[in-house]
Structures are given as structure tokens and as C-alpha cells.
Amino acid sequence: MKFLKLLFTKFISYIIKFRDKFLDSPIAKLRFITVLDMLIKTILFMTIIHMSTSNFGTSFTKAFSFSIVYLGFVLLLYSFGYMFTNKKQILFYIILNALFTILIISDLWYFRVNRDFLGLENIFLHATFNPSELSLINPQIIDLVFFIDIISIITLFITKKITSVQKRSIPKFAISLTTSIAIILGSILFIDIFKLSGYSTASISKPQWNPAETIAASGPIGYHLQEASKSITRLISKPSSDDTNEIETWINNNKENLPDNEFKGLFKGKNVIFLQIESLENFVIGKSTNGKEIAPFLTKLSKEGLYFTNIYEQNNGGDSIDCDFLINSSTFTLGDQITALNYSENTYPNSLPRLFENIGYNTITSHAENYSAFNWSKLHKNAFGVETLWSLNEYNNDEAVGYGISDRTFLNQLSEKLKTLKQPFLFQSPTLSSHGPFAIGKQYRELNLPKEVDESKLGGYFESIHYTDAQIKMFFDKLSESGILNNTVVVMYGDHTGVHKYYNNEIKDLDYEGGWWKNYDHKIPLIIYTPNMKPSVITASGGQSDFLPTISYLMGIDKSLYENTSMGRVLVNTNRDSTIIRTKEIEGQVKSPEEEQHVLNSYIIGEKIIKTNFFAKAQLKK
């Protein structure tokens, strides 16, 4: 006890010395309180944000662990107060604190409905604003805490209990600014470079898979400074003449100018449903294990519809969200970063949804996730121009299988929701249950695999795909019962490969059924089906970048509306048989050195298009 009393006495004495030395005037106290207030508010704000997915203790610990970073950004703004004199300095700190409070309250209210934060891009690009379209006025009792200090400080100012005779001090400004920059740069070195924060997704300078993780390390000030810088830079940037010539030459060389064939307008006027099936690889189609078909319903559809047998995954820096991007924009994605997280403010004038809207379709995208997950809502609403978004909030999340809401409950509810749509419509959605690590529950396993296989990632993958296949059959049955299927074409495909992509090293040594499943060929299936159609197998080599022009051709959309802004080919009307994957390997056969170089340049041209927002800015010039 004596030791504790001594320690407490020492602590109090240090506080008194600090007060006497640094808080010797009302303005000094105001400066100190401003920094302390803004830091406490930042920690509280970040704790509330993290509590959307964690408990209070975990959330507070995470927020507090980055408090030194938050302090650096607070000091960055605080420093400018030294450039004012007398009463103006008082007003600066009061206004700074008040504006900061308004900012985080606005962010908090926006986050509660969109799981995202406000930014300058919402001003420049109105389609990025409030994709949920829900009310942004959603105060809670906890919000009052952010205003208590402001009211007290303003009261003291009005009653003239806060005074200042301080002159402008450039040395103090320089010291404070230098200190803040040193803290920020040191934090970037510690967190971004050496990865020593203890949180795997923590980064001050790089966006993460959702805004709550992106803002975690930098805090609101750092987040908004970076967002504003990025928005302004991209708004004023323009593609160079060299980039323009290179892009236009590549696009022109990509055109084939072939006469139309029997596939042109095959599905004209029909509703279109895109089912992006999580981790679906082509090798399971038509295959059995332990005497049972792995995907019996998809195999059946592959024999009754259009079955594209040589489709390769082209996902680059991202996985599922890259597939979204490739399909809707027909543009090859970035490799050094996730395109959707870094360039969702871009717009694609001839995206798949906009092409369909031009011919009178309603467009809807649904992800059974929060609006902010991998920026899917901003991507679809702003970049692609989708009219209506359905998030997880639109569904009763009453069963979880795999990664999230079960495919059974999701597709069951979806079949009912589709009845409410005005036709014709274009609808897009991914499934979730066959997501890695393929740890599907025993109650859903029906293949009766040998124990060693059943407990492996391969067995889990087979069972996950088998489960999802059964739910897709249920979905089709319900569409048929409601009559929707008769006037609908369903496009089914894998978003990327699965067990081979993530767990190849774990499964390669399994001794099972002669190893027919071992080859990692990077293929995903593409199956397009409508009742009573003539089945056909399409063997042309292609990838997700080819979906937009291929579907547009099948729907009878005029080629002139998309061929100048698409990097893909019409796979049902092409003389070429080559494509490229992220490893820069060419799949299929090239016919000439010129074609080979053209295909090899695909990702390079895609990067130039994305990083300059080329198609949108080219349209503005017209």
C-alpha cells in the first residue's frame, strides 16, 4: 500500500508540474483540452464503429491501440492554431473542435445505414452517396457525449473566462507540425511497413476490404485527408495522349467485325438472372465421387443450355469482387491492388446494367452482405449504374452455412422477391455457402466420402458444391412454379476457382479415386439456360471479361453500343481462341505473333483504362 501511495503521489506531482509549466494560461488550457477532446472523441468514435462487429472490450482495445496515430493527425490540425493571434486563436480551436464533432457525427450516422463514411467523392459523384437510400438521420443517446465539451467551452468563451494574449508563433507551429508528421510517418513505418500493430488488416495508407477496417488505423482525420486527396487528384487527372492512343489501338485491334450468326438476339426480351456461384470450378461439372454426382443439377443444365467449356478465371488483385468488375465492365482488373476498393468512383458508360437500362430493363444487384463489403454497393451503384441494391438487410438471416447466410434461405427468399419486380429485369447476385474453407456442417453432407477425404479441404469442397447445387435446383423449381422461369434466361458461373486456388498444397498428396481431380486448370464453368432452348457447347477460350459482349450479343444489343468500351469478345461469334489469366499466361491458341502480343497486353491496357477513368472521361469529351 505504501508503494501505491508513493506512486500515486508521484503521479499527482507530475500532473501539477505539467499544469504549472504548460497550462499556465486560459488559452494553453484550451489548446490542451482541444487535443485531449479530439483524441477521446476519436477513440470513442472508433470504438462505436468496431462495435458493429465486436463487443465493447475488443472494440475499445482495438481503437485505443491506434491512439498514437490518432494523436498525430489531431496535432496536424491543431498546429495551425499557432498561426492566429489573440481571440482568433480561441475561435480557431473552438471551431476546429466543433467541426470535428460534426464530421464524426455525420460519419457515424452515415455508417449506421451504409457501413461507409462520407467523402468528397459523394459531392463530385452523386451516385456514390447513400447507396442504401435509407434515412441518414439516426441519432442515438451515445451521440450526446460528443457535444458535452463543445457546449461547456462555448459557454466559457461567451462568459469571457477563456482569454488569450498569444501572438502568432511560427516556431511553435513548426514544432507542432513537425511532431505530428513524425508521429504519422513513424506510425506508417511501424504499421504499414513492418506490420507490427498486431492487427493483420491494419494500414494507415491502404484501403482494406471494408471502410471500418480502412479507417481503423488512421482514424477519421487521416481517413478523410487521404480520401479528399485521392478524390481531387483523380477528378483533375487526365489520360496522356500516349495512353489514349495505346488504349484506342488495343480496342480497335480487339474488334472482329464478323457477320451475325444464329446466336444474335437468341434471348432478346427475356429477363436475365446472373448467379455468381462461389468458388465453382469447371472440373466438377459432369463428375461423380464415391458413386454420386457432385453437381447433378448444374450438370443437367450444362446439357440443356449453352455450356462454355473453356472459361478461365481472370481475377487479378481481388477475388469475387474482381469477377463482379470484369463481368459488368469487360475491363481487366488491377494486380497491385483491389480495383473495387481503390477505383469505385470510376464510371463505365457502357457497363452491362447501363446497356440493359438503355433497352428498357430494370436493373437490380443483391449481395447478402453489408453495403460496404468490398465496396460492392458503390461499385454497382456508381460505376455500373445499377438502379436498385438489395443488401443483407433485405433478407431474414435465419440460417448460416459456410461464409454467411445459407444458399437455401437466400435463394428461397430471393425467389419470392423476384416476383415483385417489374419485367423485364436484369438481376445479379452471388451465392455464399460454397466459400472457403469449405467447412460445411455434417448435417448438410450427403456424399458419404471416406473419412480422410471427408475431413480434407477436397471433401469439404465437394460437399459444399453439392449443397449449393441442390439449392440452385430448389431456386429453379420455385421460378418455374411462379412462371418467371418461362421468360427468363439464367447465367451461372464460378466467380473464381476454389479448392485448387486456395488449398492445392493441402490436397495434392491425397490418394483418392486415381487423382482425377488434381489438375489445376484455372477453369470456371459458364452455363446459360432458358427453358426449351437448343443446347450447344461453346469451346472458344475466354474469361469473365468476355461475359459482357457475349451476353449483349445474345440479347440482341447493337454491337456499336459496347464494342468500343469492351476488352472482351463475343464468344458465340469469334474466330479467335485465346485469352489470358492473371499469371500472364495465355490459354488457348494464338494464330499470330500480333495476336499473342495483343492478348499479353490485356492487363496492361486494363490498368491504363482504370487508373485514368478512361471511358468516362472519353465520353465527356464528346
C-alpha positions as CSV (number, residue, x, y, z in Angstrom):
1,M,0.0,0.0,0.0
2,K,2.9,2.4,0.8
3,F,4.3,1.8,-2.7
4,L,0.9,2.5,-4.3
5,K,0.5,5.7,-2.2
6,L,4.0,6.8,-3.2
7,L,3.3,6.0,-6.9
8,F,0.1,8.0,-6.8
9,T,1.8,10.9,-5.0
10,K,4.5,11.0,-7.7
11,F,1.9,10.8,-10.5
12,I,-0.1,13.8,-9.0
13,S,3.1,15.8,-8.6
14,Y,4.0,15.2,-12.3
15,I,0.5,16.3,-13.2
16,I,0.9,19.5,-11.1
17,K,4.3,20.2,-12.7
18,F,2.8,19.7,-16.2
19,R,-0.1,22.1,-15.3
20,D,2.2,24.8,-13.9
21,K,4.6,24.6,-16.9
22,F,2.3,24.1,-19.8
23,L,-1.2,25.1,-18.6
24,D,-0.3,28.5,-17.2
25,S,-2.9,30.4,-19.1
26,P,-6.6,30.0,-20.3
27,I,-5.5,29.6,-23.9
28,A,-2.9,26.9,-23.0
29,K,-5.6,25.1,-21.2
30,L,-7.9,25.4,-24.2
31,R,-5.3,24.0,-26.5
32,F,-4.7,21.1,-24.2
33,I,-8.4,20.4,-23.8
34,T,-8.9,20.6,-27.6
35,V,-6.2,18.0,-28.3
36,L,-7.5,15.7,-25.4
37,D,-11.1,16.2,-26.5
38,M,-10.5,15.3,-30.1
39,L,-8.4,12.3,-29.2
40,I,-11.0,11.0,-26.8
41,K,-13.8,11.5,-29.4
42,T,-11.7,9.7,-32.0
43,I,-11.2,6.7,-29.7
44,L,-14.9,6.7,-28.7
45,F,-16.0,7.0,-32.4
46,M,-13.7,4.2,-33.5
47,T,-15.0,2.0,-30.6
48,I,-18.6,2.5,-31.8
49,I,-17.6,1.7,-35.3
50,H,-15.8,-1.5,-34.3
51,M,-18.8,-2.5,-32.1
52,S,-20.8,-3.1,-35.3
53,T,-18.9,-6.5,-35.4
54,S,-17.3,-6.9,-31.9
55,N,-18.1,-6.4,-28.2
56,F,-17.2,-3.3,-26.3
57,G,-14.0,-4.6,-24.8
58,T,-12.5,-5.8,-28.1
59,S,-13.6,-2.7,-29.9
60,F,-12.2,-0.3,-27.3
61,T,-8.9,-2.2,-27.2
62,K,-8.5,-2.0,-30.9
63,A,-9.3,1.7,-31.0
64,F,-7.0,2.5,-28.1
65,S,-4.1,0.6,-29.7
66,F,-4.0,3.2,-32.5
67,S,-4.4,6.2,-30.3
68,I,-0.8,7.5,-31.0
69,V,-1.7,7.6,-34.7
70,Y,-4.9,9.4,-34.0
71,L,-2.9,11.9,-31.9
72,G,-0.6,12.5,-34.8
73,F,-3.5,13.5,-37.1
74,V,-5.1,15.6,-34.3
75,L,-1.8,17.5,-33.8
76,L,-1.6,18.1,-37.6
77,L,-4.7,20.2,-37.5
78,Y,-4.1,21.6,-34.0
79,S,-0.7,23.1,-35.2
80,F,-2.4,25.7,-37.4
81,G,-3.8,27.4,-34.3
82,Y,-0.4,28.9,-33.6
83,M,-0.8,30.9,-36.8
84,F,-3.6,33.0,-35.3
85,T,-3.4,35.7,-32.6
86,N,-5.4,36.6,-29.5
87,K,-9.2,35.9,-29.8
88,K,-8.8,34.4,-33.3
89,Q,-6.7,31.6,-31.8
90,I,-9.5,30.9,-29.3
91,L,-12.1,30.8,-32.1
92,F,-9.8,28.5,-34.2
93,Y,-9.7,25.8,-31.5
94,I,-13.4,26.1,-30.7
95,I,-14.4,25.9,-34.4
96,L,-11.9,23.1,-35.0
97,N,-13.4,21.0,-32.2
98,A,-16.9,21.8,-33.3
99,L,-16.3,20.9,-37.0
100,F,-14.5,17.7,-36.0
101,T,-17.5,16.8,-33.9
102,I,-19.9,17.5,-36.7
103,L,-17.7,15.4,-39.0
104,I,-17.6,12.3,-36.8
105,I,-21.4,12.5,-36.0
106,S,-22.1,12.7,-39.7
107,D,-19.8,9.8,-40.4
108,L,-21.5,7.8,-37.6
109,W,-25.0,8.4,-38.9
110,Y,-23.9,7.6,-42.4
111,F,-22.1,4.4,-41.2
112,R,-25.1,3.2,-39.4
113,V,-27.0,2.7,-42.7
114,N,-24.3,2.3,-45.3
115,R,-21.3,0.8,-43.4
116,D,-19.3,3.5,-45.1
117,F,-18.2,7.1,-44.4
118,L,-18.8,10.4,-46.2
119,G,-16.3,11.9,-48.5
120,L,-15.6,14.4,-51.3
121,E,-16.4,11.8,-53.8
122,N,-20.1,12.0,-52.7
123,I,-20.1,15.6,-53.8
124,F,-18.4,15.0,-57.2
125,L,-20.2,11.7,-57.9
126,H,-23.7,11.8,-56.6
127,A,-24.3,8.1,-57.4
128,T,-21.7,7.2,-54.6
129,F,-23.9,8.9,-52.0
130,N,-26.1,6.8,-49.7
131,P,-26.4,3.6,-51.8
132,S,-28.8,2.2,-49.2
133,E,-31.2,5.1,-49.8
134,L,-32.2,4.9,-46.1
135,S,-32.6,7.9,-43.8
136,L,-29.3,9.3,-42.6
137,I,-30.9,10.9,-39.5
138,N,-30.5,8.2,-36.9
139,P,-29.3,9.8,-33.6
140,Q,-28.7,7.6,-30.6
141,I,-28.2,8.6,-26.9
142,I,-24.4,7.9,-27.1
143,D,-24.1,10.7,-29.6
144,L,-24.8,13.3,-27.0
145,V,-21.4,12.6,-25.4
146,F,-19.7,14.1,-28.4
147,F,-21.3,17.5,-27.8
148,I,-20.9,18.0,-24.0
149,D,-17.4,19.6,-24.2
150,I,-18.4,21.9,-27.0
151,I,-21.3,23.3,-25.0
152,S,-19.1,23.9,-22.0
153,I,-16.3,25.5,-24.0
154,I,-18.6,27.9,-25.8
155,T,-20.2,28.9,-22.5
156,L,-16.8,29.7,-21.0
157,F,-15.9,31.7,-24.2
158,I,-19.2,33.7,-24.0
159,T,-18.7,34.5,-20.4
160,K,-15.1,35.6,-21.2
161,K,-13.5,33.0,-19.0
162,I,-11.3,32.0,-21.9
163,T,-8.9,34.7,-22.9
164,S,-5.7,35.0,-25.0
165,V,-2.9,37.4,-25.5
166,Q,-0.9,34.9,-27.6
167,K,0.8,36.2,-30.7
168,R,1.3,34.2,-33.8
169,S,4.2,31.8,-33.3
170,I,5.8,30.2,-36.3
171,P,8.4,28.3,-34.3
172,K,5.6,26.7,-32.2
173,F,3.7,26.0,-35.4
174,A,6.7,24.4,-36.9
175,I,7.5,22.3,-33.8
176,S,3.9,21.1,-33.5
177,L,3.6,20.3,-37.2
178,T,6.9,18.5,-37.3
179,T,5.9,16.4,-34.3
180,S,2.7,15.4,-35.9
181,I,4.3,14.5,-39.2
182,A,7.0,12.5,-37.3
183,I,4.3,10.6,-35.4
184,I,2.3,9.9,-38.7
185,L,5.4,8.8,-40.6
186,G,6.7,6.7,-37.7
187,S,3.2,5.0,-37.4
188,I,3.2,4.2,-41.2
189,L,6.6,2.6,-40.8
190,F,5.5,0.7,-37.8
191,I,2.1,-0.4,-39.0
192,D,2.2,-0.4,-42.8
193,I,5.8,-1.4,-43.5
194,F,6.8,-3.6,-40.5
195,K,3.3,-4.9,-39.8
196,L,3.8,-4.6,-36.0
197,S,0.4,-3.4,-35.0
198,G,-1.0,-6.8,-34.0
199,Y,-3.9,-6.5,-36.5
200,S,-3.4,-8.2,-39.8
201,T,-5.7,-5.8,-41.8
202,A,-4.3,-2.6,-40.2
203,S,-3.0,0.0,-42.6
204,I,-2.8,3.8,-42.5
205,S,-2.3,4.3,-46.2
206,K,-4.0,1.4,-48.0
207,P,-7.7,0.7,-48.2
208,Q,-8.9,-2.6,-46.7
209,W,-11.9,-4.9,-47.6
210,N,-14.4,-2.6,-45.9
211,P,-14.4,1.0,-44.7
212,A,-14.4,0.1,-41.0
213,E,-11.1,-1.7,-41.4
214,T,-9.7,1.1,-43.7
215,I,-10.4,3.8,-41.1
216,A,-9.2,1.6,-38.1
217,A,-5.5,2.6,-38.1
218,S,-5.7,6.2,-39.5
219,G,-8.8,7.4,-37.6
220,P,-11.3,9.8,-39.1
221,I,-8.9,12.7,-39.8
222,G,-6.4,10.5,-41.6
223,Y,-9.1,8.8,-43.5
224,H,-10.7,11.9,-44.7
225,L,-7.5,13.7,-45.6
226,Q,-6.5,10.7,-47.8
227,E,-10.0,10.4,-49.3
228,A,-10.0,14.1,-50.2
229,S,-6.6,14.0,-51.7
230,K,-7.5,10.9,-53.8
231,S,-10.8,12.4,-55.0
232,I,-9.3,15.7,-56.0
233,T,-6.3,14.1,-57.7
234,R,-8.5,11.7,-59.8
235,L,-11.0,14.4,-60.6
236,I,-8.4,16.6,-62.3
237,S,-6.2,13.9,-63.8
238,K,-6.4,13.1,-67.5
239,P,-5.1,10.3,-69.6
240,S,-2.0,11.2,-71.5
241,S,-2.1,11.2,-75.3
242,D,0.2,8.2,-75.4
243,D,-2.2,6.3,-73.1
244,T,-5.2,7.4,-75.2
245,N,-3.6,6.2,-78.4
246,E,-2.5,2.9,-76.8
247,I,-5.9,2.1,-75.4
248,E,-7.8,3.1,-78.6
249,T,-5.4,1.0,-80.7
250,W,-5.9,-2.0,-78.5
251,I,-9.7,-1.7,-78.5
252,N,-9.7,-1.4,-82.3
253,N,-7.5,-4.4,-82.7
254,N,-9.8,-6.3,-80.5
255,K,-12.8,-6.0,-82.9
256,E,-13.5,-8.9,-85.2
257,N,-16.3,-7.4,-87.4
258,L,-17.8,-10.8,-88.2
259,P,-21.3,-11.4,-89.8
260,D,-24.0,-12.2,-87.3
261,N,-24.9,-15.8,-86.7
262,E,-27.8,-17.7,-85.1
263,F,-26.9,-16.7,-81.6
264,K,-27.6,-13.0,-82.2
265,G,-30.6,-12.0,-80.2
266,L,-31.3,-15.5,-79.1
267,F,-32.6,-14.3,-75.7
268,K,-34.0,-11.0,-76.8
269,G,-36.6,-9.6,-74.4
270,K,-36.2,-12.2,-71.7
271,N,-35.4,-11.4,-68.0
272,V,-31.8,-12.2,-67.1
273,I,-30.6,-13.6,-63.8
274,F,-26.9,-13.8,-63.1
275,L,-26.0,-16.4,-60.4
276,Q,-22.3,-16.0,-59.4
277,I,-21.6,-19.3,-57.7
278,E,-18.9,-19.0,-55.1
279,S,-15.7,-21.0,-55.8
280,L,-17.3,-23.1,-58.6
281,E,-14.6,-24.8,-60.7
282,N,-15.4,-26.4,-64.0
283,F,-13.8,-29.8,-63.1
284,V,-16.8,-30.8,-61.0
285,I,-19.3,-30.5,-63.9
286,G,-20.3,-34.0,-65.1
287,K,-18.2,-35.7,-62.4
288,S,-19.1,-38.1,-59.6
289,T,-17.3,-39.0,-56.4
290,N,-18.0,-42.1,-54.3
291,G,-20.7,-43.0,-56.8
292,K,-22.6,-39.7,-56.5
293,E,-22.7,-36.8,-58.8
294,I,-21.1,-33.7,-57.3
295,A,-23.2,-31.1,-59.1
296,P,-26.1,-33.1,-60.7
297,F,-28.4,-30.1,-61.4
298,L,-25.7,-27.9,-62.9
299,T,-24.5,-30.9,-65.0
300,K,-28.1,-31.3,-66.2
301,L,-28.3,-27.6,-67.2
302,S,-24.9,-27.8,-69.0
303,K,-26.5,-30.4,-71.3
304,E,-29.7,-28.4,-71.9
305,G,-28.3,-24.9,-72.3
306,L,-25.2,-23.1,-73.6
307,Y,-22.2,-24.6,-71.9
308,F,-18.9,-22.8,-72.3
309,T,-16.2,-25.3,-71.5
310,N,-13.0,-23.2,-71.7
311,I,-13.7,-20.2,-69.5
312,Y,-10.7,-19.2,-67.4
313,E,-10.7,-17.1,-64.2
314,Q,-9.2,-13.7,-64.8
315,N,-9.5,-12.3,-61.3
316,N,-6.4,-10.3,-60.5
317,G,-5.8,-8.2,-57.3
318,G,-9.2,-9.2,-56.0
319,D,-11.3,-12.4,-55.9
320,S,-15.1,-12.4,-56.0
321,I,-15.3,-8.6,-56.4
322,D,-12.9,-8.7,-59.4
323,C,-15.4,-11.1,-61.0
324,D,-18.2,-8.5,-60.5
325,F,-16.0,-5.9,-62.1
326,L,-14.9,-8.0,-65.1
327,I,-18.4,-9.1,-65.9
328,N,-20.0,-5.7,-65.7
329,S,-17.3,-3.6,-67.3
330,S,-15.4,-6.0,-69.5
331,T,-12.2,-4.4,-68.3
332,F,-9.2,-6.3,-67.0
333,T,-8.6,-5.5,-63.3
334,L,-5.5,-4.3,-61.4
335,G,-2.9,-6.6,-59.9
336,D,-1.2,-4.4,-57.4
337,Q,-4.5,-3.5,-55.6
338,I,-8.2,-4.5,-55.4
339,T,-9.9,-2.4,-58.1
340,A,-13.2,-2.1,-56.4
341,L,-11.6,-0.7,-53.2
342,N,-9.5,1.8,-54.9
343,Y,-11.4,2.9,-58.0
344,S,-15.1,2.6,-57.3
345,E,-15.5,6.2,-58.2
346,N,-14.8,5.4,-61.8
347,T,-17.8,5.1,-64.1
348,Y,-18.4,2.8,-67.1
349,P,-20.8,4.4,-69.5
350,N,-21.4,1.1,-71.3
351,S,-21.5,-1.2,-68.3
352,L,-23.7,-4.2,-68.5
353,P,-26.5,-2.7,-66.4
354,R,-26.4,0.6,-68.4
355,L,-26.7,-1.4,-71.6
356,F,-29.8,-3.2,-70.3
357,E,-31.3,0.0,-69.0
358,N,-31.0,1.5,-72.4
359,I,-33.3,-1.2,-73.8
360,G,-35.9,-0.8,-71.0
361,Y,-34.7,-3.2,-68.3
362,N,-34.9,-2.7,-64.6
363,T,-31.5,-3.5,-63.0
364,I,-31.0,-5.0,-59.6
365,T,-28.0,-6.2,-57.7
366,S,-28.1,-8.2,-54.5
367,H,-25.3,-9.2,-52.1
368,A,-26.3,-10.9,-48.9
369,E,-23.7,-8.8,-47.1
370,N,-23.4,-5.3,-45.7
371,Y,-23.4,-2.5,-48.2
372,S,-19.7,-1.7,-47.6
373,A,-18.3,-5.2,-48.1
374,F,-15.5,-4.9,-50.7
375,N,-17.3,-1.7,-51.9
376,W,-19.8,-3.7,-53.9
377,S,-22.7,-1.2,-53.4
378,K,-20.6,1.8,-54.5
379,L,-19.2,-0.2,-57.4
380,H,-22.6,-1.3,-58.7
381,K,-24.5,1.9,-58.0
382,N,-21.9,4.4,-59.2
383,A,-19.5,2.6,-61.5
384,F,-22.1,0.3,-63.2
385,G,-25.3,2.4,-62.8
386,V,-27.5,-0.3,-61.2
387,E,-30.9,1.1,-60.2
388,T,-31.7,-1.0,-57.1
389,L,-29.5,-2.6,-54.5
390,W,-30.5,-5.3,-52.0
391,S,-28.1,-5.9,-49.1
392,L,-28.3,-8.5,-46.3
393,N,-30.8,-6.1,-44.6
394,E,-33.4,-7.3,-47.2
395,Y,-33.3,-10.9,-46.0
396,N,-34.1,-12.8,-42.9
397,N,-30.7,-14.2,-42.0
398,D,-32.2,-17.3,-40.2
399,E,-29.6,-19.9,-41.2
400,A,-25.8,-19.7,-41.8
401,V,-23.9,-22.2,-44.0
402,G,-20.3,-21.6,-44.9
403,Y,-19.4,-17.9,-45.3
404,G,-22.7,-16.4,-44.4
405,I,-26.4,-16.7,-45.0
406,S,-27.2,-20.2,-46.3
407,D,-27.9,-20.6,-50.0
408,R,-31.1,-22.4,-49.1
409,T,-32.6,-19.5,-47.2
410,F,-31.1,-16.9,-49.5
411,L,-32.4,-18.4,-52.8
412,N,-35.7,-19.3,-51.2
413,Q,-36.3,-15.7,-50.2
414,L,-34.9,-14.4,-53.5
415,S,-37.4,-16.5,-55.5
416,E,-40.2,-14.6,-53.7
417,K,-38.6,-11.2,-54.1
418,L,-38.2,-11.7,-57.8
419,K,-42.0,-12.0,-58.1
420,T,-42.3,-8.3,-57.1
421,L,-40.0,-7.0,-59.9
422,K,-41.3,-5.2,-62.9
423,Q,-40.3,-7.1,-66.0
424,P,-38.1,-7.2,-68.0
425,F,-35.2,-7.1,-65.4
426,L,-31.5,-7.8,-65.1
427,F,-30.7,-9.3,-61.7
428,Q,-27.3,-10.2,-60.4
429,S,-26.2,-11.9,-57.2
430,P,-23.5,-14.2,-55.8
431,T,-24.1,-17.2,-53.6
432,L,-22.1,-17.7,-50.4
433,S,-22.3,-21.2,-48.9
434,S,-19.5,-22.8,-51.1
435,H,-17.0,-20.2,-49.9
436,G,-13.7,-21.5,-48.4
437,P,-12.6,-23.0,-46.1
438,F,-15.4,-25.4,-47.1
439,A,-16.2,-26.4,-43.5
440,I,-19.8,-27.2,-44.2
441,G,-21.7,-28.8,-41.3
442,K,-22.2,-32.6,-41.1
443,Q,-26.0,-32.2,-41.4
444,Y,-25.5,-30.9,-44.9
445,R,-23.1,-33.5,-46.1
446,E,-24.6,-36.2,-48.4
447,L,-21.8,-37.7,-50.4
448,N,-20.7,-40.2,-47.7
449,L,-17.0,-39.7,-48.5
450,P,-14.2,-41.8,-46.9
451,K,-13.1,-40.3,-43.6
452,E,-9.7,-39.0,-44.7
453,V,-11.3,-37.3,-47.7
454,D,-14.3,-36.0,-45.8
455,E,-12.0,-34.3,-43.3
456,S,-9.9,-32.7,-46.0
457,K,-10.5,-29.5,-47.9
458,L,-11.2,-31.6,-51.0
459,G,-14.1,-33.4,-49.3
460,G,-15.4,-30.1,-47.8
461,Y,-15.3,-28.6,-51.3
462,F,-17.2,-31.5,-52.9
463,E,-19.9,-31.3,-50.2
464,S,-20.2,-27.5,-50.4
465,I,-20.7,-27.6,-54.1
466,H,-23.1,-30.5,-53.8
467,Y,-25.1,-28.5,-51.2
468,T,-25.2,-25.3,-53.4
469,D,-26.2,-27.3,-56.4
470,A,-29.2,-28.7,-54.6
471,Q,-30.2,-25.1,-53.5
472,I,-29.9,-23.9,-57.1
473,K,-32.3,-26.7,-58.2
474,M,-34.8,-25.6,-55.5
475,F,-34.5,-22.0,-56.8
476,F,-35.2,-23.1,-60.4
477,D,-38.2,-25.1,-59.2
478,K,-39.6,-22.1,-57.5
479,L,-39.0,-19.9,-60.5
480,S,-40.8,-22.4,-62.6
481,E,-43.8,-22.6,-60.2
482,S,-44.2,-18.9,-60.3
483,G,-43.9,-18.8,-64.1
484,I,-40.9,-16.4,-64.1
485,L,-38.5,-19.0,-65.5
486,N,-40.5,-19.4,-68.8
487,N,-39.4,-15.8,-69.8
488,T,-36.0,-15.8,-68.1
489,V,-32.5,-16.7,-69.0
490,V,-30.2,-17.7,-66.1
491,V,-26.5,-17.1,-66.4
492,M,-24.5,-19.3,-64.0
493,Y,-20.7,-19.2,-63.5
494,G,-18.0,-19.5,-60.9
495,D,-16.6,-16.3,-59.5
496,H,-13.1,-17.9,-59.4
497,T,-11.7,-21.3,-58.8
498,G,-11.9,-22.7,-55.2
499,V,-10.2,-25.7,-53.7
500,H,-7.3,-25.6,-56.2
501,K,-6.8,-21.8,-55.8
502,Y,-6.5,-21.8,-52.1
503,Y,-5.8,-25.3,-50.9
504,N,-3.9,-27.0,-53.7
505,N,-0.9,-27.8,-51.5
506,E,-3.1,-29.3,-48.8
507,I,-4.9,-31.7,-51.2
508,K,-2.2,-32.6,-53.8
509,D,-1.0,-35.6,-51.8
510,L,-4.4,-37.2,-51.2
511,D,-4.7,-40.7,-52.6
512,Y,-8.3,-40.7,-53.8
513,E,-10.0,-42.1,-56.9
514,G,-6.9,-42.0,-59.0
515,G,-6.4,-38.3,-58.7
516,W,-8.8,-37.3,-61.5
517,W,-9.5,-34.1,-59.6
518,K,-5.8,-32.9,-59.2
519,N,-5.3,-30.8,-62.3
520,Y,-5.5,-27.0,-61.6
521,D,-6.6,-25.7,-65.0
522,H,-7.9,-22.3,-63.8
523,K,-11.3,-23.1,-65.5
524,I,-14.7,-22.0,-64.2
525,P,-17.9,-23.1,-65.9
526,L,-20.3,-20.7,-67.7
527,I,-23.8,-22.1,-68.2
528,I,-26.6,-20.1,-69.8
529,Y,-30.1,-21.6,-69.7
530,T,-33.7,-20.9,-70.5
531,P,-36.4,-23.5,-70.9
532,N,-36.8,-25.3,-74.2
533,M,-33.7,-23.9,-75.8
534,K,-31.4,-25.7,-78.2
535,P,-28.4,-26.9,-76.2
536,S,-24.9,-26.1,-77.5
537,V,-21.4,-26.5,-76.3
538,I,-19.1,-23.5,-76.9
539,T,-15.4,-24.4,-76.9
540,A,-13.8,-20.9,-77.5
541,S,-11.3,-20.0,-74.9
542,G,-12.4,-16.9,-72.9
543,G,-12.8,-15.4,-69.4
544,Q,-15.0,-13.2,-67.4
545,S,-14.0,-10.2,-69.5
546,D,-16.0,-11.8,-72.4
547,F,-19.3,-12.1,-70.5
548,L,-20.5,-8.5,-71.3
549,P,-20.1,-8.6,-75.1
550,T,-21.3,-12.3,-75.2
551,I,-24.5,-11.7,-73.2
552,S,-25.1,-8.4,-75.0
553,Y,-24.9,-10.2,-78.3
554,L,-27.2,-13.0,-77.1
555,M,-29.7,-10.3,-76.0
556,G,-29.6,-8.6,-79.4
557,I,-28.0,-5.4,-78.2
558,D,-26.4,-3.4,-81.0
559,K,-22.6,-4.1,-81.1
560,S,-21.8,-0.4,-81.6
561,L,-23.0,0.3,-78.1
562,Y,-20.3,-1.8,-76.4
563,E,-17.5,-2.8,-78.8
564,N,-15.6,0.5,-78.3
565,T,-15.6,0.1,-74.5
566,S,-15.2,-3.7,-74.1
567,M,-12.0,-5.7,-73.7
568,G,-13.8,-9.0,-74.2
569,R,-15.0,-10.9,-77.2
570,V,-18.4,-12.4,-78.3
571,L,-17.6,-16.0,-77.5
572,V,-20.5,-17.3,-79.6
573,N,-19.2,-15.4,-82.6
574,T,-15.4,-15.3,-82.7
575,N,-12.6,-16.6,-84.9
576,R,-10.1,-16.3,-82.0
577,D,-9.3,-19.0,-79.4
578,S,-7.1,-17.3,-76.9
579,T,-7.4,-15.5,-73.6
580,I,-5.1,-14.6,-70.6
581,I,-5.2,-15.1,-66.9
582,R,-3.6,-13.2,-64.0
583,T,-0.3,-15.0,-64.2
584,K,0.1,-13.5,-67.7
585,E,-0.2,-17.0,-69.2
586,I,-2.1,-17.3,-72.5
587,E,-4.8,-20.0,-72.5
588,G,-6.0,-21.5,-75.8
589,Q,-4.2,-21.0,-79.1
590,V,-3.0,-17.8,-80.8
591,K,-2.8,-17.6,-84.5
592,S,-0.1,-15.0,-85.0
593,P,2.6,-13.0,-83.1
594,E,0.4,-9.9,-83.3
595,E,-2.5,-11.7,-81.6
596,E,-0.1,-13.1,-79.0
597,Q,1.2,-9.6,-78.1
598,H,-2.4,-8.2,-78.2
599,V,-3.5,-10.8,-75.6
600,L,-0.4,-10.3,-73.5
601,N,-1.1,-6.6,-73.2
602,S,-4.6,-7.1,-71.9
603,Y,-3.9,-6.4,-68.2
604,I,-1.6,-3.5,-69.1
605,I,-4.3,-1.8,-71.1
606,G,-6.9,-2.6,-68.4
607,E,-4.7,-0.8,-65.8
608,K,-4.4,2.3,-68.0
609,I,-8.2,2.3,-68.5
610,I,-9.0,2.0,-64.8
611,K,-6.3,4.4,-63.5
612,T,-7.3,7.2,-65.8
613,N,-11.1,6.5,-65.7
614,F,-10.7,6.5,-69.5
615,F,-14.1,5.5,-70.7
616,A,-15.9,8.1,-68.6
617,K,-13.5,10.9,-69.5
618,A,-13.6,10.0,-73.1
619,Q,-17.4,10.3,-73.1
620,L,-17.1,13.8,-71.5
621,K,-15.0,14.9,-74.5
622,K,-17.8,14.0,-76.9
